[in-house]
């Protein structure tokens, strides 16, 4: 269980979704993407590659840079969203807290936080194995060994392998674009030398290689590009948790280190012509230390939690953009020659590189406190966090190339002058951020164990940063200004962006009607967001986008989740989320979008599931489990103008599982209706691109434990 959460989340003034290990296995969830729609208003689309792991929740989310939802696995925090999308085996619980969790969890949890817990070798000993195959050349396998050496010492080691041939084909080279291979190894060591002292170390390494980016050009309806696209990622994570539990207090220390080494290489124009390519190589190492002090009085009338957290992360990035023949001809030479046709130019080579290198150290310190006081049926909660963060950007942008100017003489061109280009810009930028993050909640416990009703006001916070993706455009504009065209950028103004902040107002209830087997959660929310981090086009003729604090938004909506088990061996689940997210202020330098819907945010999420267990009398300890479910999402607007959108779509899923003693056999299918939909839309150089969602997926799996 996550250290900061209670054993029974339904008693807390929080909008939460708790999925048990059994539910996770039934739904086939192996990563955060699997809980899309299952958690109301939670949407994590599957597009591009695993680096593009964008999460939207209650109208909050962004495609670039900082995440809006935090992630902890076995209490280890993940600071970089580029490492969010990975497979985890032997999950025992997933807890999704919706709404700002900044008071206890800090930066980048302004929309919520996900706490994942994996199986403990103290709780299970033996072997666990899983094998799955399906269409698209899907293979997944994992095996885990859990052993208890003594009553106080236990160890588990698990290994995972994943393979996918892919569902999308690049018609330029007739190869699958989204093929994937992954390998992972994880260990969990637990040592409890004293009844009230526990020590746990969790370490894991993961390697991923993807094709990815099956973007279809709307003009032809084809996925067709000529340059290589791939994503490679290696991650290593280690976390040490030491906890001391006294009858009146608990003291916990969590120390972690995480390393990410990845490479994203793109045919950035996604066309069969040679315009330009992008490579983004990163090496990031982060360290965190958090000390948590929890206390309680007799009969739990007063509970409190106080903590201090510090982190440091060091990022090195190399991000060259390589211009090729068509890109040089159409984006540079033509642009320049149209403006000065009497003195046309020709580039020295048909390939040159805009180089950008960055070193970004970031560190932060925070202290926080939250108190909870119980007065009869009333419960009062108040908390405050002080958060300080400093980030530094050391950059170098350089380019060595040149071009020749000719003079028109009738139909002939005569040499006029050669212009060498040798740009080498360096600099350092700094940003400091200080935030106070309060939270106040009041809840009332209903009689007869019916649940509770609560109101909550909390402040959310998402860290600021630097637009490293913008440096190639800054360098491009500098180069073009040397040719008499292009816009002048102030690097300090265009590269940095401020934190995003929000106030969240929430009214909710957890209701239980035990006599009819009904459990429900109802939530209504309103979010006022300031300094909204928005992706927009900068001035000038560029090919990229930047993150900037360009506006204000407001979101309101409602969430419902419920389970009903009124008929023996039958269970019904229903979750629904509604979000109305609009701009209050947003002027991108060209148009005013105030009153328009936020792009990429689904207005509705829906999950309906029916489960039926059929015991088989002729074979001891055996049963069949039938699962029929429906997931729905949308509509989703693709642009700020709200002229393009994906309508609401639904996907039917089903499975049949046979369980006998320690064996489980399952046949499953997703999107059995073969629903046609798009998961992503974007524009580049005036061209429109989409990614289609996957069609029918089906497979079989075997699970065994001993």
Number of C-alpha atoms within 10 A of each C-alpha: 17 18 16 14 13 11 11 8 16 20 17 22 25 25 25 23 21 17 19 15 18 12 14 19 16 17 19 14 17 17 16 20 20 17 22 23 23 26 28 28 28 27 28 20 19 20 24 21 20 22 20 20 23 26 25 22 24 30 29 26 26 21 15 18 20 21 27 27 27 27 26 17 19 23 21 25 23 19 21 18 22 19 22 22 19 19 17 20 22 20 22 18 20 23 20 23 23 23 29 32 26 28 28 25 21 25 29 27 26 32 29 25 23 22 23 23 21 18 18 21 22 21 10 16 19 13 16 18 20 18 17 18 18 17 15 19 14 19 18 17 19 21 20 23 19 23 20 18 12 9 10 14 17 22 21 23 19 21 20 20 19 18 20 20 18 21 17 23 17 19 15 14 13 11 14 19 26 23 21 22 18 20 18 22 18 20 19 23 21 22 18 17 12 10 10 12 16 17 18 20 19 23 19 18 18 21 18 20 20 23 24 23 24 27 26 22 20 15 9 9 11 18 24 22 23 17 20 13 22 21 23 21 22 19 20 18 20 19 23 21 21 18 20 16 15 13 10 12 15 18 18 19 18 21 21 22 21 24 20 20 19 23 20 20 21 21 22 22 23 26 20 15 16 21 23 23 21 20 19 18 19 20 18 19 19 21 19 22 19 18 18 20 18 21 18 18 13 9 8 13 13 17 19 19 20 19 19 19 20 18 19 18 20 17 18 18 20 18 23 22 23 21 21 18 17 16 20 22 17 12 17 20 18 17 16 21 15 11 12 12 13 15 20 19 24 19 19 14 12 13 17 19 18 23 20 25 20 22 19 21 18 20 18 19 19 23 20 23 20 20 18 19 18 16 10 9 11 15 21 17 20 19 20 21 23 17 23 17 20 17 20 19 22 15 20 17 20 19 19 13 17 16 17 16 19 19 16 15 10 8 6 8 14 13 12 13 13 15 15 12 15 12 16 13 12 13 12 13 15 15 16 15 15 14 19 16 24 22 22 19 21 19 23 20 18 16 9 9 11 14 20 23 22 22 19 20 20 24 25 30 27 24 22 25 25 23 18 21 18 21 26 24 21 23 21 20 20 18 21 19 13 11 15 12 17 20 17 13 17 9 14 13 9 17 21 20 22 19 21 22 21 23 22 23 20 23 21 22 26 26 19 21 14 14 7 11 13 16 18 19 22 17 21 19 20 20 26 18 23 20 17 27 28 22 16 17 16 21 13 14 17 19 18 17 17 22 28 27 19 18 19 21 24 24 21 19 20 21 22 21 23 18 18 18 16 14 11 9 12 15 18 19 18 20 23 23 26 21 23 18 24 22 22 18 18 21 13 18 11 9 10 14 19 18 14 19 26 28 21 28 28 29 23 26 27 25 23 19 20 17 19 17 16 14 16 14 9 7 10 10 12 17 18 18 18 17 20 17 20 20 21 20 25 20 17 23 22 21 17 21 15 14 8 13 16 18 15 15 17 20 20 19 21 20 21 18 20 19 19 16 13 12 14 18 17 19 17 21 18 20 21 16 13 15 15 13 18 18 18 19 21 13 15 14 11 8 13 14 22 22 22 17 19 19 16 17 17 19 18 17 19 18 19 17 16 12
